C-alpha cells in the first residue's frame, strides 16, 4: 500500500451502448439488444445483459451472435449519440471531484480523497454518483471503491451489473486472495497457462512466489505482477491524458485483392486521420500502417518523418510506401488502418519552401504517389485550412480527394 492512502472510485457504465439504445427506445427494455457491425465481417460492440444470457459477448463476430441469439435486436453503432450521453455522465462525475481520469467513453477513475466533508466516505460518494447518474440520465453505473486504481477496477468488475463493492483499508490482500491469477492486469492466456502448469491458480498462490522467482521467470513483468498480487498500485489519477496517437481503420465486407483499391482506401484513411489531427491542433512524426490479411494474420509497418505533419497527402504517400513492404495484394486484405504518433503542437515550424520534408528510412517518398500535394508546404497548409472550413460548413463529404468516389469497397 502507499503511505498516503487515497480514495479511488472506478466507475463503469453497464452495457453502455446497448443501454443507450434502450434509453432511446423504451420498447426494447427487457429484450436482448445487440449493438454490432454487419453480419459478414462485423463484430459485437455491446450486448445487453439479456443478450449475454444467450452467450453473446463484445468482440464476438456478428454472425456468431445471430446464431446464438436469433431473436436478438441487432442495431448499428451510433457513436455520436454515445459520445453525447457520455459527456453528460462525465459532467456528473466532475461535480464530485475535478480528479477524473477517463479510460474510455464509458469508464473512468475518480480520486475523491479529502472529499469526506462534502460527500461522506468514498463508498457514500460512490452511492451518490450512481444515484445522480441514474436520476439524470437513466443509466446504471457499477462502482468499485478502494485505496488504488487496480483494486477499484477489480471491485467494479466483480460487482457488475449495478454493483458497488468497496475494499476497506487493510482488507486488500483478503479481497485478492481467492481471485484467479488471471484477474491481475497483464496476466494473459499464455502467462496464465504457465502459472497453471506450476500449480498456481489464485492470486494468493501467486503471492507465494518471491520477487526473485517472479523476476527470473517473467522479467520486469514479473516484478509488476509481484506488486499487484500484494495490492500495490501507486499510480495517481491523471486528469490530463494526452493522446499518444491519432488513427483510423476500416474492416471491409469483401477482401481487398488489388493494390489500386488498397491505395484508394489509404487515401480515404489518410484524409480522415489528417482532419482529426488538425481538429485537435496536433501534428505527428511517426506514421504506422496496419494490415490485417484474410486469415486474420496482421502486419504493421512504421516510418518516422523528419518533421511533424498533419497533411493528408503526406500521410498517404508514406502509407503507400509502407504498403509496398507488406504482402498486401498477393495476400487478400480484410482491414487497413493508419495511425500517426509522436504528436506535438500543431504550430510546429514548417521546413522552408522547396525543401523535401519527409525522408523515409533515408530515402525520399515518391512524389508521384501524392495526388493532392500543393506546390510547397505553405500552400499545402492553406489548402488544408480551406478544406477544413468547407467541411465545417457542409459536412465531411463537402469536399473529398478526387480519387475517392470510384470503386469504394463496402465497409463492415
RANOR-V968204 format. One record per residue. SS is DSSP state (@ for helix, = for strand, . for the rest). PHI is phi in degrees with one decimal (* if undefined). D_FIRST is the distance of its C-alpha to the first C-alpha in whole Angstrom. Layout:
BEGIN
ss:SS phi:PHI d_first:D_FIRST
ss:SS phi:PHI d_first:D_FIRST
END
This chain:
BEGIN
ss:. phi:* d_first:0
ss:. phi:-81.3 d_first:4
ss:. phi:-65.5 d_first:7
ss:. phi:-91.7 d_first:9
ss:. phi:-72.7 d_first:8
ss:. phi:-104.5 d_first:10
ss:. phi:-118.1 d_first:12
ss:= phi:-115.7 d_first:13
ss:= phi:-109.5 d_first:16
ss:= phi:-113.4 d_first:18
ss:= phi:-116.3 d_first:21
ss:= phi:-136.9 d_first:24
ss:= phi:-69.6 d_first:28
ss:. phi:-73.3 d_first:29
ss:. phi:42.5 d_first:32
ss:@ phi:-54.9 d_first:32
ss:@ phi:-59.5 d_first:35
ss:@ phi:-64.2 d_first:37
ss:@ phi:-65.7 d_first:36
ss:@ phi:-64.9 d_first:38
ss:@ phi:-62.3 d_first:41
ss:@ phi:-68.3 d_first:41
ss:@ phi:-60.2 d_first:41
ss:@ phi:-80.0 d_first:43
ss:. phi:-132.4 d_first:46
ss:@ phi:-56.0 d_first:45
ss:@ phi:-66.1 d_first:48
ss:@ phi:-86.6 d_first:45
ss:. phi:-58.2 d_first:43
ss:. phi:86.5 d_first:42
ss:. phi:-99.1 d_first:44
ss:. phi:-75.2 d_first:42
ss:= phi:-98.7 d_first:41
ss:= phi:-129.7 d_first:41
ss:= phi:-95.1 d_first:40
ss:= phi:-156.3 d_first:41
ss:. phi:-82.2 d_first:43
ss:. phi:-64.6 d_first:47
ss:. phi:-67.6 d_first:47
ss:. phi:-68.4 d_first:49
ss:. phi:-131.0 d_first:46
ss:. phi:-76.8 d_first:43
ss:= phi:-129.8 d_first:40
ss:= phi:-74.9 d_first:38
ss:= phi:-92.6 d_first:36
ss:= phi:-156.6 d_first:35
ss:= phi:-137.8 d_first:36
ss:. phi:-66.1 d_first:36
ss:@ phi:-66.4 d_first:35
ss:@ phi:-64.0 d_first:39
ss:@ phi:-70.3 d_first:39
ss:@ phi:-63.8 d_first:36
ss:. phi:-62.9 d_first:38
ss:. phi:-93.7 d_first:40
ss:. phi:93.5 d_first:38
ss:. phi:-77.3 d_first:38
ss:. phi:-135.8 d_first:35
ss:. phi:-60.9 d_first:34
ss:. phi:77.2 d_first:35
ss:. phi:-75.4 d_first:38
ss:= phi:-56.1 d_first:41
ss:@ phi:-57.9 d_first:43
ss:@ phi:-61.0 d_first:46
ss:@ phi:-65.4 d_first:44
ss:@ phi:-60.8 d_first:42
ss:@ phi:-65.9 d_first:46
ss:@ phi:-68.0 d_first:47
ss:@ phi:-72.9 d_first:44
ss:. phi:-138.2 d_first:45
ss:. phi:-62.6 d_first:48
ss:. phi:-86.5 d_first:48
ss:. phi:-67.7 d_first:45
ss:= phi:-94.0 d_first:46
ss:= phi:-94.6 d_first:45
ss:= phi:-128.6 d_first:45
ss:. phi:-76.8 d_first:44
ss:. phi:-70.0 d_first:41
ss:. phi:-121.8 d_first:42
ss:@ phi:-61.3 d_first:39
ss:@ phi:-62.1 d_first:40
ss:@ phi:-68.7 d_first:40
ss:@ phi:-64.9 d_first:36
ss:@ phi:-64.3 d_first:35
ss:@ phi:-59.6 d_first:37
ss:@ phi:-68.6 d_first:36
ss:@ phi:-59.3 d_first:32
ss:@ phi:-60.8 d_first:33
ss:@ phi:-65.2 d_first:34
ss:@ phi:-65.3 d_first:30
ss:@ phi:-67.7 d_first:28
ss:@ phi:-64.6 d_first:30
ss:@ phi:-65.3 d_first:29
ss:@ phi:-54.7 d_first:26
ss:@ phi:-73.6 d_first:26
ss:@ phi:-73.7 d_first:28
ss:@ phi:-94.4 d_first:25
ss:. phi:-165.0 d_first:23
ss:. phi:-76.6 d_first:24
ss:. phi:-89.4 d_first:20
ss:= phi:-118.1 d_first:21
ss:= phi:-113.0 d_first:21
ss:= phi:-67.8 d_first:23
ss:= phi:-100.0 d_first:23
ss:= phi:-162.3 d_first:26
ss:. phi:-65.8 d_first:29
ss:. phi:-128.2 d_first:28
ss:= phi:-148.2 d_first:24
ss:= phi:-158.5 d_first:21
ss:= phi:-101.4 d_first:18
ss:= phi:-126.3 d_first:18
ss:= phi:-101.7 d_first:16
ss:. phi:-108.9 d_first:17
ss:. phi:-57.8 d_first:15
ss:. phi:83.0 d_first:18
ss:. phi:-97.1 d_first:20
ss:@ phi:-59.6 d_first:21
ss:@ phi:-67.0 d_first:24
ss:@ phi:-87.2 d_first:25
ss:@ phi:-125.1 d_first:24
ss:. phi:86.4 d_first:23
ss:. phi:-64.1 d_first:19
ss:@ phi:-59.8 d_first:17
ss:@ phi:-65.4 d_first:19
ss:@ phi:-64.8 d_first:22
ss:@ phi:-61.4 d_first:22
ss:@ phi:-61.7 d_first:21
ss:@ phi:-63.1 d_first:25
ss:@ phi:-68.9 d_first:26
ss:@ phi:-62.9 d_first:26
ss:@ phi:-57.4 d_first:27
ss:@ phi:-65.4 d_first:30
ss:@ phi:-65.1 d_first:31
ss:@ phi:-64.7 d_first:31
ss:@ phi:-63.9 d_first:33
ss:@ phi:-68.7 d_first:35
ss:@ phi:-91.4 d_first:36
ss:@ phi:-125.7 d_first:36
ss:. phi:82.9 d_first:36
ss:. phi:-97.8 d_first:33
ss:. phi:-112.2 d_first:30
ss:= phi:-118.2 d_first:27
ss:= phi:-94.7 d_first:24
ss:= phi:-130.3 d_first:21
ss:= phi:-122.7 d_first:17
ss:= phi:-126.0 d_first:15
ss:= phi:-161.9 d_first:11
ss:. phi:-86.3 d_first:8
ss:. phi:-152.5 d_first:8
ss:@ phi:-66.2 d_first:12
ss:@ phi:-59.5 d_first:11
ss:@ phi:-68.1 d_first:11
ss:@ phi:-64.0 d_first:13
ss:@ phi:-63.8 d_first:16
ss:@ phi:-62.3 d_first:16
ss:@ phi:-61.3 d_first:16
ss:@ phi:-67.8 d_first:19
ss:@ phi:-61.7 d_first:21
ss:@ phi:-69.9 d_first:21
ss:. phi:-89.4 d_first:23
ss:. phi:-69.6 d_first:25
ss:. phi:-89.5 d_first:28
ss:. phi:56.9 d_first:28
ss:. phi:-100.4 d_first:25
ss:= phi:-146.8 d_first:22
ss:= phi:-118.6 d_first:19
ss:= phi:-112.1 d_first:16
ss:. phi:-106.3 d_first:13
ss:. phi:-65.4 d_first:12
ss:. phi:-55.6 d_first:9
ss:. phi:92.9 d_first:9
ss:. phi:-104.0 d_first:11
ss:@ phi:-61.2 d_first:9
ss:@ phi:-68.7 d_first:10
ss:@ phi:-62.3 d_first:14
ss:@ phi:-67.2 d_first:14
ss:@ phi:-78.3 d_first:13
ss:@ phi:-46.4 d_first:16
ss:. phi:-79.3 d_first:19
ss:. phi:-75.3 d_first:19
ss:= phi:-64.2 d_first:21
ss:@ phi:-58.5 d_first:19
ss:@ phi:-65.4 d_first:21
ss:@ phi:-73.7 d_first:19
ss:. phi:-71.4 d_first:16
ss:. phi:-59.5 d_first:17
ss:. phi:96.2 d_first:19
ss:. phi:-94.3 d_first:21
ss:. phi:-91.2 d_first:24
ss:@ phi:-63.0 d_first:27
ss:@ phi:-67.2 d_first:28
ss:@ phi:-63.5 d_first:25
ss:@ phi:-61.7 d_first:25
ss:@ phi:-69.2 d_first:28
ss:@ phi:-65.4 d_first:27
ss:@ phi:-67.2 d_first:25
ss:@ phi:-63.0 d_first:27
ss:@ phi:-66.1 d_first:30
ss:. phi:-91.1 d_first:27
ss:. phi:80.8 d_first:27
ss:. phi:-104.8 d_first:23
ss:. phi:-112.2 d_first:23
ss:= phi:-113.2 d_first:20
ss:@ phi:-64.4 d_first:16
ss:@ phi:-60.9 d_first:17
ss:@ phi:-67.7 d_first:19
ss:@ phi:-64.6 d_first:18
ss:. phi:-66.2 d_first:15
ss:. phi:-72.3 d_first:18
ss:. phi:-81.5 d_first:19
ss:. phi:-75.1 d_first:18
ss:@ phi:-60.0 d_first:16
ss:@ phi:-63.2 d_first:20
ss:@ phi:-64.1 d_first:21
ss:@ phi:-65.1 d_first:19
ss:@ phi:-66.7 d_first:20
ss:@ phi:-66.3 d_first:24
ss:@ phi:-81.4 d_first:24
ss:@ phi:-129.7 d_first:23
ss:@ phi:64.7 d_first:22
ss:@ phi:-61.5 d_first:20
ss:@ phi:-62.7 d_first:19
ss:@ phi:-64.3 d_first:18
ss:@ phi:-64.3 d_first:15
ss:@ phi:-61.6 d_first:14
ss:@ phi:-65.9 d_first:14
ss:@ phi:-58.4 d_first:13
ss:@ phi:-71.4 d_first:9
ss:@ phi:-62.9 d_first:10
ss:. phi:-62.1 d_first:11
ss:. phi:-102.5 d_first:8
ss:. phi:73.8 d_first:7
ss:. phi:-98.1 d_first:5
ss:. phi:-153.4 d_first:7
ss:. phi:-92.3 d_first:8
ss:. phi:-68.7 d_first:11
ss:. phi:-80.3 d_first:13
ss:. phi:-72.3 d_first:16
ss:. phi:-108.9 d_first:19
ss:. phi:-80.9 d_first:22
ss:. phi:-104.9 d_first:24
ss:. phi:-101.0 d_first:24
ss:. phi:-70.5 d_first:27
ss:. phi:-62.2 d_first:29
ss:. phi:-89.6 d_first:29
ss:= phi:-158.6 d_first:33
ss:= phi:-127.3 d_first:35
ss:= phi:-155.7 d_first:37
ss:= phi:-155.0 d_first:39
ss:= phi:-143.0 d_first:41
ss:= phi:-135.0 d_first:43
ss:= phi:-104.3 d_first:44
ss:= phi:-106.3 d_first:48
ss:= phi:-60.2 d_first:50
ss:= phi:-123.5 d_first:52
ss:= phi:-57.5 d_first:51
ss:= phi:-84.5 d_first:52
ss:. phi:-119.9 d_first:55
ss:. phi:-112.1 d_first:56
ss:@ phi:-61.0 d_first:55
ss:@ phi:-60.4 d_first:57
ss:@ phi:-64.3 d_first:55
ss:@ phi:-66.7 d_first:52
ss:@ phi:-65.1 d_first:53
ss:@ phi:-62.4 d_first:53
ss:@ phi:-66.3 d_first:50
ss:@ phi:-63.5 d_first:48
ss:@ phi:-62.9 d_first:50
ss:@ phi:-63.8 d_first:49
ss:@ phi:-63.6 d_first:45
ss:@ phi:-61.6 d_first:46
ss:@ phi:-63.4 d_first:47
ss:@ phi:-67.1 d_first:45
ss:@ phi:-64.2 d_first:42
ss:@ phi:-64.1 d_first:44
ss:@ phi:-63.7 d_first:44
ss:@ phi:-66.6 d_first:41
ss:@ phi:-58.4 d_first:40
ss:@ phi:-67.9 d_first:43
ss:@ phi:-63.1 d_first:41
ss:. phi:-92.6 d_first:38
ss:. phi:70.2 d_first:40
ss:= phi:-128.8 d_first:38
ss:= phi:-127.2 d_first:40
ss:= phi:-135.8 d_first:38
ss:= phi:-107.1 d_first:39
ss:= phi:-106.0 d_first:38
ss:= phi:-104.8 d_first:40
ss:= phi:-119.7 d_first:39
ss:= phi:-103.9 d_first:41
ss:= phi:-113.4 d_first:40
ss:= phi:-128.2 d_first:43
ss:= phi:-114.7 d_first:42
ss:= phi:-80.6 d_first:45
ss:. phi:-60.7 d_first:47
ss:. phi:-94.4 d_first:46
ss:. phi:75.5 d_first:42
ss:. phi:-64.7 d_first:42
ss:= phi:-129.6 d_first:40
ss:= phi:-132.3 d_first:41
ss:= phi:-128.2 d_first:39
ss:= phi:-134.4 d_first:41
ss:= phi:-139.0 d_first:40
ss:= phi:-142.8 d_first:42
ss:= phi:-105.7 d_first:41
ss:= phi:-88.8 d_first:43
ss:= phi:-68.6 d_first:44
ss:= phi:-136.8 d_first:44
ss:= phi:-67.4 d_first:42
ss:= phi:-142.3 d_first:44
ss:. phi:-130.0 d_first:44
ss:. phi:-94.8 d_first:47
ss:@ phi:-63.4 d_first:48
ss:@ phi:-64.0 d_first:51
ss:@ phi:-63.9 d_first:49
ss:@ phi:-62.6 d_first:46
ss:@ phi:-63.0 d_first:49
ss:@ phi:-57.6 d_first:50
ss:@ phi:-63.1 d_first:47
ss:@ phi:-65.0 d_first:46
ss:@ phi:-65.0 d_first:50
ss:@ phi:-61.4 d_first:50
ss:@ phi:-65.9 d_first:47
ss:@ phi:-60.2 d_first:48
ss:. phi:-63.9 d_first:51
ss:. phi:-94.7 d_first:48
ss:. phi:-114.4 d_first:47
ss:. phi:-94.5 d_first:49
ss:= phi:-60.0 d_first:50
ss:. phi:112.1 d_first:53
ss:. phi:-57.8 d_first:54
ss:= phi:-109.3 d_first:51
ss:. phi:-59.3 d_first:51
ss:= phi:-116.8 d_first:48
ss:= phi:-104.5 d_first:46
ss:= phi:-146.8 d_first:44
ss:= phi:-129.8 d_first:44
ss:= phi:-149.0 d_first:41
ss:= phi:-129.2 d_first:41
ss:= phi:-134.6 d_first:38
ss:= phi:-122.9 d_first:38
ss:= phi:-129.5 d_first:35
ss:= phi:51.8 d_first:34
ss:= phi:-80.1 d_first:35
ss:= phi:-146.9 d_first:36
ss:= phi:-55.4 d_first:38
ss:. phi:-67.1 d_first:41
ss:. phi:-93.0 d_first:43
ss:. phi:-57.2 d_first:43
ss:. phi:-65.3 d_first:46
ss:. phi:-85.6 d_first:48
ss:. phi:-69.0 d_first:50
ss:. phi:-56.7 d_first:54
ss:. phi:-55.5 d_first:56
ss:. phi:93.8 d_first:58
ss:. phi:-88.1 d_first:55
ss:. phi:-72.7 d_first:54
ss:. phi:-86.8 d_first:50
ss:. phi:-130.2 d_first:48
ss:= phi:-68.2 d_first:49
ss:= phi:-121.6 d_first:47
ss:. phi:52.8 d_first:47
ss:. phi:83.5 d_first:49
ss:= phi:-125.9 d_first:52
ss:= phi:-71.0 d_first:53
ss:. phi:-74.7 d_first:52
ss:. phi:-72.5 d_first:56
ss:@ phi:-64.0 d_first:57
ss:@ phi:-64.2 d_first:59
ss:@ phi:-95.4 d_first:56
ss:. phi:-102.5 d_first:55
ss:. phi:-80.0 d_first:57
ss:. phi:-130.0 d_first:56
ss:. phi:-81.8 d_first:56
ss:. phi:-68.5 d_first:58
ss:. phi:-67.4 d_first:60
ss:. phi:-147.9 d_first:57
ss:@ phi:-58.5 d_first:53
ss:@ phi:-63.1 d_first:54
ss:@ phi:-65.4 d_first:56
ss:@ phi:-59.5 d_first:54
ss:@ phi:-61.2 d_first:51
ss:@ phi:-66.8 d_first:54
ss:@ phi:-61.7 d_first:55
ss:@ phi:-61.8 d_first:51
ss:@ phi:-62.6 d_first:51
ss:@ phi:-63.9 d_first:54
ss:@ phi:-58.6 d_first:53
ss:@ phi:-62.7 d_first:50
ss:@ phi:-65.7 d_first:52
ss:@ phi:-62.5 d_first:54
ss:@ phi:-67.8 d_first:51
ss:@ phi:-61.7 d_first:50
ss:@ phi:-89.7 d_first:53
ss:@ phi:-113.4 d_first:54
ss:. phi:94.9 d_first:51
ss:. phi:-63.0 d_first:50
ss:. phi:-95.4 d_first:53
ss:. phi:-62.7 d_first:55
ss:. phi:-154.3 d_first:55
ss:. phi:-136.4 d_first:54
ss:. phi:-56.2 d_first:55
ss:. phi:-59.7 d_first:59
ss:. phi:-79.8 d_first:58
ss:. phi:-76.4 d_first:56
ss:. phi:-60.6 d_first:58
ss:. phi:-77.4 d_first:60
ss:. phi:51.2 d_first:58
ss:. phi:-78.5 d_first:55
ss:. phi:-72.2 d_first:54
ss:. phi:-67.9 d_first:52
ss:= phi:-91.5 d_first:48
ss:. phi:-70.6 d_first:46
END
